Amino acid sequence: MKNAFRVGVLAALLSGCGGVWAQTPHQIRPEHDLRSYGIVESLPGVDDVRVVPDVTYKTAGGRTLQMSVYSPPKKAGAGELLPVVIFVNGVGDWPEAMKVREWGQYRSWPRLVAASGLMAITFDARGEDANAEDVRDAFAYVGQHGKELGIDPSRIAAWACSANVRAALALLMADAAPQVKAAVFYYGARDEATVKPDLPVLMVRAGRDRPQQNAQIDRLAAAAAAANAPWTVMNVPAGHHAFDVLDDTAESRSAIRKTVAFLHDRLDPVPPPPHPPVEARVALAHFFAGEWAEAETAYAAYAARHPDDVDALVLLSNARVELKKFDEASVSLRKAIAMDPSVGQAWAMLGRIESDKKNYDVAIENLNKAIVLMPDDAESHFQLGKAQLAKHESAAAIASLERAVQLNPGNGWAWNSLAYAYMEAKQPAKAAGSFERVLPFAPKNPGLLYNTACAYALAGDTGKAFEMLDRAVAEGYKDKAGMLADPDLGAVRGDPRFAAILKRLS
């Protein structure tokens, strides 16, 4: 349905049914006319905004199409060009009706934007098939002649609402779109719209709008998220369609203020503070995103420029460990330790690397140094316990791993290693309890279920042993020969339930 408001309301209001009505059409009272309302928020200086009302940007179809240009109350300095927000007229004007740029909404929004320090433009446009051409030409005119109006043509944003959003999307998401820095869409969308992945957009959704409208907005927002486009979705839960002019509430005013802030952030950003830690911040962003290759590159460059920064070396080493570049990580870790032996994380990572290389004595030495420096570091206790278990030092391993799970009960790997340590120490009941703590992480792992069954069998709990064996086979355990030969299952092998389970492996 095209231009629903214009066709459904203005046609009824501005055209008669014949006879007397055609000569004297009824004029709707302003309190019932959406066009008479301005937005519900204001700023100091809105009444002092300077307006140039009739700037001609094109002549077409026998009509002169003009713009209104709004400027901040305070004049710009000599040669200073200001960013601009263009308010899209995507429904067009009827020659005999009030122009869109004369509506209260399209006079008060630009005044508010101008009072905030930006410039604003509204414009005439034809409707129907000619509209797309006029919208495109309005943006082109600002791009070509903006400097004459005091506008910086490299800092343009678009604002559109309701049915106008369709025209704005068609223009701004096209391959040959005008160069805009940002767009704002209020309570409008279109299903066939593509998403430009590099255009920041603020999509504002009225929570009490028509369900069909919000469903369409939600689909478009989901498409933007799927494209990883820089869109921000703001929901106004109690807002109606056209809440910015109809709902005089704190919620509406807050949404309007946030919209103006969004426009300033994209068009007139605050300069960064002096000497920001740009390089370190970029590297840290890659680190916390798990982008290990990028983190390694960034920290290697940073460490080269800051050779005395021990923390940079440790973070570089961490990225290299994640990339499995263990030899390179060892070099940077040893360099960090030589500079500052008190960095526990460096000793911990070096211990992990040596353990992976099966240099268990060196690993244990390094991990013990890490624990002296970081006594509550669960990962160091876990890595130490693993190295001790690999050396069959079961008592020491149990002590280390018990401390690890005490500090971090959510480490399933530590519980698993602790279970093996208990098994080696001939403490099967504790082993079974530890395996049970691993099962929530891998409830369908047949090997884990089988090991748990073995622990229960050794502990004398035949009921639990068969429960776990049954689950192991159900999840795909197939080693019949292993079950027959496994000494851990000796105590249950004569039970008829064992024979029944074996039949399922035949």
C-alpha positions as CSV (number, residue, x, y, z in Angstrom):
1,M,0.0,0.0,0.0
2,K,1.6,3.3,-1.1
3,N,1.6,6.4,1.1
4,A,-1.1,5.1,3.3
5,F,-1.4,8.3,5.4
6,R,-1.7,10.5,2.4
7,V,-4.1,8.4,0.5
8,G,-6.2,7.3,3.4
9,V,-6.4,10.6,5.4
10,L,-5.4,13.5,3.3
11,A,-7.5,12.4,0.4
12,A,-10.6,12.2,2.6
13,L,-9.8,15.6,4.2
14,L,-8.8,17.6,1.1
15,S,-11.2,16.3,-1.5
16,G,-15.0,16.3,-1.4
17,C,-17.7,14.0,-2.6
18,G,-19.2,16.5,-5.0
19,G,-21.6,19.5,-4.8
20,V,-21.1,21.8,-1.8
21,W,-18.4,19.6,-0.3
22,A,-16.1,20.0,-3.4
23,Q,-16.3,23.8,-3.0
24,T,-15.8,24.0,0.8
25,P,-13.9,21.0,2.0
26,H,-13.9,20.4,5.7
27,Q,-10.7,21.5,7.5
28,I,-9.8,19.2,10.3
29,R,-9.2,20.8,13.7
30,P,-5.5,21.1,14.4
31,E,-5.8,19.1,17.7
32,H,-6.8,16.1,15.6
33,D,-4.3,16.7,12.8
34,L,-1.0,14.8,13.2
35,R,0.7,17.4,11.0
36,S,0.1,20.2,13.5
37,Y,2.2,18.6,16.3
38,G,5.8,19.3,16.9
39,I,8.1,16.9,18.8
40,V,7.8,16.7,22.5
41,E,11.5,17.6,23.3
42,S,13.1,21.0,23.1
43,L,16.5,22.6,23.7
44,P,17.6,26.1,24.6
45,G,18.0,28.2,21.5
46,V,15.4,26.5,19.3
47,D,13.6,29.8,18.8
48,D,16.8,31.4,17.7
49,V,17.6,28.9,15.0
50,R,18.2,30.6,11.7
51,V,16.0,29.3,8.8
52,V,16.4,29.9,5.1
53,P,13.1,28.6,3.9
54,D,13.1,28.5,0.1
55,V,16.3,27.2,-1.5
56,T,15.5,25.8,-4.9
57,Y,17.2,22.5,-5.6
58,K,15.5,21.5,-8.8
59,T,12.6,22.2,-11.2
60,A,10.7,19.2,-12.5
61,G,7.3,18.4,-13.9
62,G,6.4,22.1,-13.9
63,R,7.1,22.4,-10.2
64,T,9.8,24.2,-8.3
65,L,11.1,22.0,-5.5
66,Q,12.7,23.8,-2.6
67,M,14.5,23.1,0.7
68,S,14.4,24.7,4.1
69,V,17.9,25.1,5.6
70,Y,18.2,25.3,9.4
71,S,21.4,26.7,11.0
72,P,22.5,26.9,14.7
73,P,21.7,30.2,16.5
74,K,25.5,30.9,16.8
75,K,27.0,31.6,13.4
76,A,29.9,29.4,12.4
77,G,33.4,30.9,12.2
78,A,34.8,32.2,8.9
79,G,35.3,29.2,6.6
80,E,33.8,26.8,9.1
81,L,31.5,24.1,7.6
82,L,29.1,22.3,9.8
83,P,27.6,18.7,9.5
84,V,24.0,18.4,8.4
85,V,21.0,16.1,8.9
86,I,18.7,15.7,5.9
87,F,15.1,14.8,6.8
88,V,13.8,12.5,4.1
89,N,10.5,13.3,2.3
90,G,9.7,9.8,1.0
91,V,6.0,10.3,0.6
92,G,6.0,13.5,-1.5
93,D,3.8,16.6,-1.5
94,W,0.4,17.2,-3.0
95,P,0.4,20.7,-4.7
96,E,-2.9,21.6,-3.0
97,A,-2.0,20.3,0.4
98,M,0.4,21.3,3.2
99,K,3.9,20.5,2.3
100,V,5.7,17.9,4.4
101,R,8.4,20.4,5.4
102,E,5.7,22.6,6.8
103,W,4.4,19.8,9.2
104,G,5.0,20.4,12.8
105,Q,7.3,17.4,13.0
106,Y,9.4,18.6,10.1
107,R,9.7,22.1,11.5
108,S,10.5,21.1,15.1
109,W,13.0,18.2,14.5
110,P,15.3,20.4,12.4
111,R,15.1,23.2,14.9
112,L,16.1,20.8,17.7
113,V,19.0,19.4,15.6
114,A,20.1,23.0,14.7
115,A,19.9,24.1,18.3
116,S,22.2,21.2,19.2
117,G,24.9,22.6,16.9
118,L,24.2,20.7,13.6
119,M,22.6,22.0,10.5
120,A,19.3,20.5,9.2
121,I,17.5,20.3,5.9
122,T,13.9,19.5,4.9
123,F,12.8,19.4,1.2
124,D,9.9,19.2,-1.1
125,A,9.4,16.1,-3.2
126,R,6.9,14.7,-5.6
127,G,5.1,11.5,-4.8
128,E,4.7,8.1,-6.5
129,D,7.2,7.1,-9.1
130,A,8.9,10.5,-9.2
131,N,9.8,10.4,-5.5
132,A,12.9,8.3,-5.7
133,E,14.4,10.7,-8.2
134,D,13.7,13.8,-6.1
135,V,15.1,12.2,-2.9
136,R,18.2,11.3,-4.7
137,D,18.5,14.8,-6.3
138,A,18.0,16.5,-2.9
139,F,21.0,14.6,-1.4
140,A,23.0,15.2,-4.6
141,Y,22.3,19.0,-4.3
142,V,23.6,19.1,-0.7
143,G,26.7,17.2,-1.8
144,Q,27.4,19.6,-4.6
145,H,26.3,22.9,-3.2
146,G,26.5,22.3,0.6
147,K,29.6,24.5,1.0
148,E,27.6,27.5,-0.3
149,L,25.1,26.9,2.5
150,G,27.8,26.4,5.2
151,I,27.6,22.7,5.1
152,D,30.4,20.2,5.2
153,P,29.3,17.7,2.4
154,S,31.6,15.0,3.9
155,R,29.5,14.9,7.1
156,I,25.9,14.2,6.1
157,A,23.3,12.1,8.0
158,A,19.8,11.1,7.0
159,W,16.7,10.9,9.2
160,A,13.5,9.3,8.1
161,C,10.3,8.1,9.9
162,S,7.3,5.8,9.1
163,A,6.6,5.5,5.4
164,N,9.6,7.7,4.6
165,V,11.9,5.0,5.8
166,R,11.2,2.9,2.7
167,A,12.5,5.7,0.4
168,A,15.5,6.3,2.7
169,L,16.4,2.6,2.7
170,A,16.1,2.4,-1.1
171,L,18.5,5.3,-1.5
172,L,21.0,4.7,1.2
173,M,21.5,1.0,0.9
174,A,22.0,1.0,-2.9
175,D,25.4,0.5,-4.4
176,A,25.5,4.0,-5.8
177,A,24.2,5.6,-2.5
178,P,25.2,9.1,-1.6
179,Q,28.0,9.5,0.9
180,V,26.4,9.7,4.3
181,K,28.0,9.1,7.7
182,A,24.9,7.8,9.4
183,A,21.1,7.3,9.2
184,V,18.3,7.3,11.7
185,F,15.1,5.3,11.0
186,Y,12.0,5.9,13.2
187,Y,9.2,3.3,13.3
188,G,9.5,2.2,9.7
189,A,11.2,-0.4,7.5
190,R,10.9,-2.5,4.4
191,D,11.3,-6.2,3.9
192,E,13.1,-6.1,0.6
193,A,15.8,-3.8,1.9
194,T,19.5,-4.8,1.6
195,V,21.9,-3.9,4.4
196,K,24.9,-1.8,3.8
197,P,27.6,-3.3,6.1
198,D,29.5,-0.1,6.8
199,L,26.7,2.5,7.4
200,P,26.0,3.2,11.1
201,V,22.2,3.2,11.6
202,L,20.0,4.0,14.6
203,M,16.7,2.0,14.3
204,V,14.1,3.3,16.7
205,R,11.2,1.0,17.4
206,A,7.9,2.0,19.0
207,G,6.9,-0.8,21.4
208,R,3.1,-0.1,21.0
209,D,3.2,0.3,17.3
210,R,1.1,-2.0,15.1
211,P,2.4,-5.6,15.4
212,Q,2.9,-5.9,11.7
213,Q,5.1,-2.8,11.7
214,N,7.3,-4.0,14.5
215,A,7.6,-7.5,13.0
216,Q,8.9,-5.8,9.8
217,I,11.4,-3.7,11.8
218,D,12.5,-6.7,13.8
219,R,13.2,-8.6,10.5
220,L,15.3,-5.8,9.2
221,A,17.2,-5.4,12.5
222,A,17.9,-9.2,12.4
223,A,19.2,-8.9,8.8
224,A,21.5,-6.1,9.9
225,A,22.8,-8.2,12.8
226,A,23.3,-11.1,10.5
227,A,25.4,-8.9,8.2
228,N,27.3,-7.6,11.3
229,A,26.3,-4.1,10.2
230,P,26.9,-1.2,12.8
231,W,23.2,-0.8,13.6
232,T,21.9,0.2,17.0
233,V,18.3,-0.7,17.8
234,M,16.5,1.5,20.4
235,N,13.2,0.2,21.7
236,V,10.7,2.7,23.2
237,P,8.5,0.2,25.1
238,A,5.5,2.4,25.8
239,G,5.8,4.4,22.5
240,H,3.1,4.6,19.9
241,H,3.7,5.2,16.2
242,A,4.9,8.8,15.9
243,F,5.7,8.8,19.6
244,D,8.1,11.7,19.1
245,V,5.1,14.0,18.5
246,L,2.2,12.2,20.2
247,D,3.6,10.8,23.4
248,D,4.6,13.6,25.7
249,T,6.5,11.4,28.1
250,A,10.0,11.1,29.7
251,E,10.5,8.0,27.7
252,S,9.9,9.8,24.4
253,R,12.0,12.8,25.3
254,S,14.9,10.4,26.3
255,A,14.7,8.7,22.9
256,I,14.9,12.0,21.1
257,R,17.9,13.1,23.2
258,K,19.6,9.8,22.5
259,T,18.9,10.3,18.8
260,V,20.6,13.7,18.8
261,A,23.5,12.2,20.7
262,F,23.8,9.5,18.1
263,L,23.9,12.0,15.3
264,H,26.6,14.1,17.1
265,D,28.7,11.0,17.7
266,R,28.8,10.2,14.0
267,L,28.9,13.7,12.5
268,D,30.7,15.8,15.1
269,P,32.7,13.3,17.3
270,V,34.5,14.6,20.4
271,P,38.2,14.6,19.7
272,P,40.2,11.9,21.6
273,P,42.0,12.9,24.7
274,P,45.7,13.8,24.3
275,H,48.1,10.9,24.1
276,P,45.6,8.0,24.2
277,P,47.0,4.5,24.5
278,V,45.8,3.7,21.0
279,E,48.3,0.9,20.2
280,A,47.7,-0.9,23.5
281,R,44.0,-0.5,23.3
282,V,43.8,-2.0,19.8
283,A,46.0,-4.9,20.8
284,L,43.9,-5.6,23.9
285,A,40.7,-5.5,21.8
286,H,42.0,-8.3,19.6
287,F,43.1,-10.2,22.8
288,F,39.8,-10.1,24.5
289,A,38.0,-11.0,21.2
290,G,40.2,-14.1,20.9
291,E,41.6,-12.9,17.6
292,W,44.9,-14.4,18.4
293,A,46.7,-13.8,15.1
294,E,45.8,-10.1,15.2
295,A,46.7,-9.9,18.9
296,E,50.1,-11.5,18.2
297,T,50.8,-9.0,15.4
298,A,49.6,-6.0,17.5
299,Y,51.6,-7.0,20.6
300,A,54.7,-7.9,18.7
301,A,54.7,-4.4,17.1
302,Y,53.9,-2.8,20.5
303,A,56.6,-4.7,22.3
304,A,59.1,-3.7,19.6
305,R,58.3,0.0,20.3
306,H,58.1,-0.5,24.0
307,P,60.9,-3.0,24.8
308,D,60.7,-2.4,28.6
309,D,56.9,-3.3,28.8
310,V,56.9,-6.7,30.5
311,D,53.1,-6.9,30.4
312,A,53.1,-6.5,26.6
313,L,55.6,-9.4,26.4
314,V,53.3,-11.6,28.6
315,L,50.2,-10.8,26.5
316,L,52.2,-11.5,23.4
317,S,53.3,-14.8,24.8
318,N,49.7,-15.7,25.7
319,A,48.6,-15.0,22.1
320,R,51.4,-17.3,20.9
321,V,50.4,-20.0,23.3
322,E,46.9,-19.9,21.9
323,L,48.3,-20.1,18.4
324,K,50.4,-23.1,19.5
325,K,53.6,-21.2,18.7
326,F,55.2,-22.6,21.8
327,D,58.9,-22.0,21.0
328,E,58.3,-18.3,20.2
329,A,56.1,-18.0,23.3
330,S,59.0,-19.5,25.4
331,V,61.4,-16.9,24.0
332,S,59.2,-13.9,24.9
333,L,58.3,-15.4,28.3
334,R,61.9,-15.9,29.3
335,K,62.6,-12.3,28.2
336,A,59.8,-11.1,30.4
337,I,61.0,-13.1,33.3
338,A,64.5,-11.8,32.9
339,M,63.1,-8.3,33.1
340,D,60.8,-9.0,36.0
341,P,60.8,-12.4,37.8
342,S,57.8,-11.4,39.9
343,V,55.3,-11.9,37.0
344,G,53.5,-15.0,38.0
345,Q,51.6,-15.4,34.7
346,A,54.9,-15.7,32.8
347,W,56.1,-18.6,35.1
348,A,52.7,-20.3,34.7
349,M,52.6,-20.1,30.9
350,L,56.2,-21.3,30.8
351,G,55.3,-24.2,33.0
352,R,52.4,-25.2,30.8
353,I,54.6,-25.1,27.7
354,E,57.2,-27.3,29.3
355,S,54.5,-29.7,30.5
356,D,53.1,-30.0,27.0
357,K,56.7,-30.9,25.9
358,K,56.8,-33.6,28.6
359,N,59.6,-31.8,30.4
360,Y,57.7,-32.4,33.6
361,D,60.5,-31.6,36.1
362,V,61.0,-28.1,34.6
363,A,57.3,-27.6,34.3
364,I,56.7,-28.4,38.0
365,E,59.5,-26.0,39.0
366,N,58.1,-23.2,36.9
367,L,54.5,-23.8,38.1
368,N,55.5,-23.9,41.7
369,K,57.2,-20.5,41.2
370,A,53.9,-19.2,39.7
371,I,51.9,-20.5,42.7
372,V,54.3,-18.8,45.1
373,L,53.5,-15.5,43.3
374,M,49.8,-16.3,42.7
375,P,48.7,-18.7,45.4
376,D,45.0,-18.5,44.3
377,D,45.5,-19.1,40.6
378,A,43.3,-22.1,39.9
379,E,44.9,-22.7,36.4
380,S,48.4,-22.9,37.8
381,H,47.3,-25.5,40.4
382,F,45.6,-27.5,37.6
383,Q,48.6,-27.5,35.4
384,L,50.9,-28.5,38.3
385,G,48.5,-31.3,39.2
386,K,48.5,-32.6,35.6
387,A,52.4,-32.6,35.5
388,Q,52.6,-34.4,38.8
389,L,50.0,-37.0,37.6
390,A,52.1,-37.5,34.5
391,K,55.0,-38.4,36.8
392,H,52.7,-40.7,38.8
393,E,53.1,-38.6,41.9
394,S,49.5,-39.3,42.8
395,A,49.5,-37.8,46.3
396,A,51.0,-34.5,45.1
397,A,48.7,-34.5,42.1
398,I,45.7,-35.0,44.3
399,A,46.7,-32.1,46.6
400,S,47.2,-29.7,43.6
401,L,44.1,-30.8,41.8
402,E,41.9,-30.6,44.9
403,R,43.1,-27.0,45.3
404,A,42.4,-26.3,41.6
405,V,38.7,-27.5,41.8
406,Q,38.3,-25.7,45.1
407,L,39.3,-22.4,43.5
408,N,37.4,-23.1,40.3
409,P,34.7,-25.8,40.6
410,G,33.7,-25.2,37.0
411,N,36.9,-26.6,35.5
412,G,35.7,-30.0,34.2
413,W,39.3,-30.8,33.0
414,A,40.6,-30.4,36.5
415,W,37.9,-32.7,37.9
416,N,38.7,-35.3,35.2
417,S,42.5,-35.2,36.1
418,L,41.6,-35.4,39.8
419,A,39.5,-38.6,39.1
420,Y,42.5,-40.2,37.4
421,A,44.7,-39.2,40.3
422,Y,42.2,-40.8,42.8
423,M,42.1,-44.0,40.6
424,E,45.9,-44.2,40.7
425,A,45.9,-43.7,44.4
426,K,43.4,-46.6,44.8
427,Q,40.6,-44.2,46.0
428,P,37.8,-45.3,43.6
429,A,34.9,-43.8,45.5
430,K,36.4,-40.4,45.3
431,A,37.3,-41.0,41.7
432,A,33.7,-41.9,40.9
433,G,32.6,-38.6,42.6
434,S,35.1,-36.6,40.5
435,F,34.0,-38.3,37.3
436,E,30.4,-37.4,38.2
437,R,31.5,-33.7,38.3
438,V,32.8,-34.0,34.8
439,L,29.6,-35.6,33.4
440,P,27.5,-32.4,33.2
441,F,30.1,-31.1,30.7
442,A,30.0,-34.2,28.5
443,P,26.9,-36.3,29.5
444,K,26.9,-38.4,26.4
445,N,30.7,-39.1,26.2
446,P,30.9,-43.0,26.1
447,G,34.5,-43.1,27.3
448,L,33.7,-40.8,30.3
449,L,30.7,-42.9,31.2
450,Y,32.8,-46.1,31.0
451,N,35.5,-44.7,33.2
452,T,32.8,-43.7,35.8
453,A,31.4,-47.2,35.7
454,C,34.9,-48.6,36.4
455,A,35.3,-46.3,39.4
456,Y,32.0,-47.3,40.8
457,A,32.8,-51.0,40.2
458,L,36.0,-50.7,42.1
459,A,34.2,-48.8,44.9
460,G,31.7,-51.7,45.2
461,D,28.7,-49.8,44.0
462,T,27.5,-52.3,41.5
463,G,24.2,-50.5,40.9
464,K,25.9,-47.3,39.8
465,A,28.5,-49.3,37.9
466,F,25.8,-51.0,35.7
467,E,23.9,-47.7,35.3
468,M,27.0,-46.1,33.9
469,L,27.9,-49.1,31.7
470,D,24.4,-49.1,30.3
471,R,24.6,-45.4,29.5
472,A,28.1,-45.9,27.9
473,V,26.9,-48.6,25.6
474,A,23.8,-46.6,24.7
475,E,26.0,-43.7,23.8
476,G,28.2,-45.8,21.5
477,Y,30.8,-47.6,23.6
478,K,31.9,-50.6,21.5
479,D,35.1,-52.2,23.0
480,K,33.7,-55.6,24.0
481,A,37.2,-57.1,24.4
482,G,38.3,-54.3,26.6
483,M,35.3,-54.8,28.9
484,L,36.0,-58.5,29.2
485,A,39.7,-57.9,30.0
486,D,39.5,-54.7,32.2
487,P,40.5,-55.6,35.8
488,D,38.5,-52.6,37.0
489,L,35.3,-54.5,36.2
490,G,36.4,-57.8,37.8
491,A,34.0,-57.4,40.7
492,V,30.9,-57.1,38.4
493,R,31.9,-59.5,35.6
494,G,30.0,-62.4,37.1
495,D,26.7,-60.5,37.4
496,P,24.0,-61.4,34.9
497,R,23.6,-57.7,34.1
498,F,27.2,-57.7,32.7
499,A,26.3,-60.6,30.3
500,A,23.2,-58.7,29.2
501,I,25.3,-55.6,28.4
502,L,27.9,-57.7,26.5
503,K,25.1,-59.1,24.3
504,R,24.3,-55.6,23.2
505,L,27.9,-55.3,21.9
506,S,27.6,-58.4,19.8
